[in-house]
Amino acid sequence: MADNSDVSQSDVSQNEDALKKAKLPPANFDTLVEMLASQVVVFLGLHPDPVRKAPVVRLNFARHYIDTLAILEDKTKGNLSSDEAAFLEHVLHDLRMKYVSVQKDHPNG
């Protein structure tokens, strides 16, 4: 469990206020893919973990989200526009290549 002793109540309130005011992207297929893909990037240690504020490699979680995107690709085949299908294919390819690269550097990740 993370140590939150350095986080004050006013910090939490400010973060909650910022979240309430945040402009959300439109709810669409690309946004869904991007949300799942962003988790992979964090779990590959390519972006700081939002809790620890530092990169952390968790290959098992990255693989899980990649597999989830692959299921999404399989289950939506034939129901996506050509742009959506191409976007998902490109994102999956990119994430798989990143996974292989990080796995080489962190074999026990």
N, C-alpha and C positions, 0 to 999 in steps of 0.2 A: 504494500500500500504506500502511496506517495506521502511524503511529509509535507503537509500544508501549513506548517507553523509560521512560515514567512509570508503567508498571504493574509492580509487584513480584511476585515468585513467591508471596508470602503472599497478595496480593490475588487472584491467580488461584486459589489453593487455596481461599480463602474463598468465592469465587464458585462454584467447582465443588461445594463442600460444600453451599452454599445450593441449588444446582440439584438435587442428589441428594435433599435433604429437601423440596423444593417439592411441594405437593399439586397434582396435575395435574387439569384438568377431565376430565369423562368423554369418551371418544372417541365422538362422535356427529356427525350431519350439521351441526348448528348450530355446533359447535366448529370443524369444518373450514371452514365459511364465515367464521366470526369470525377464524380464523388468516389466511386469505387477505385478508380485508378489512383486518386490522390492518397488513398490508404496504402496502396502498394508502395508508392514512392516513399512514404513515411517509414513503412516497415522495412524497406531496403536501406534505410539510413541515408537516403539522398536528400532528405528534408528533415529539419529538426523535429523530434517528437514534441507535440504541443504541451505535454505535461512536464517532461524533463528539460525541455528547451535545449536539447542536444540530440544529435543523430543517434539512433539505436537500431541495430540490425536484428530483425526477427523474421528469418526466412520462412518459418512455418506459417506465419500470418500473411506474409506477402504471397506465398504460394496459394493460400486459401482464397485470397481475394482475386488472384489471377484465375484460379479455377472457377470462382463464382462468375467472373466475366465470361469465361469460356462457356459456362452453362447458359448464361444469358444469350450469347451468340447462337448457341445450338437451338435453344427454345424459341428464339425469335426469327430464325431463318425463314425467309419467304414473306415475312410480315414487316420488314423494315424498308424504308426508302433506300435507294442505291447509295445516297450520301451517308445515311445512318449506318448501313452495313459496312461501307468502306471505312468510316470513322472507327467503328468498333474493331474491325480487323486490324487497322493501323495501330490503335492503342494496345491491343493484345500483343501484337508483334513487338512493339517497342518495349512493353513491360516484360515480356519473356526474355528479350535480349538483355535488359537491365538486370533481371533476376540472375541470369547465367553469369554475367560479369561480376555481380556482387558475391555470388556463391563461390566463385573462384578465390576471391579475397577473404571470404568468411566461410570456410567449409563446414564449420560447426555451428554457424549462425543460427 
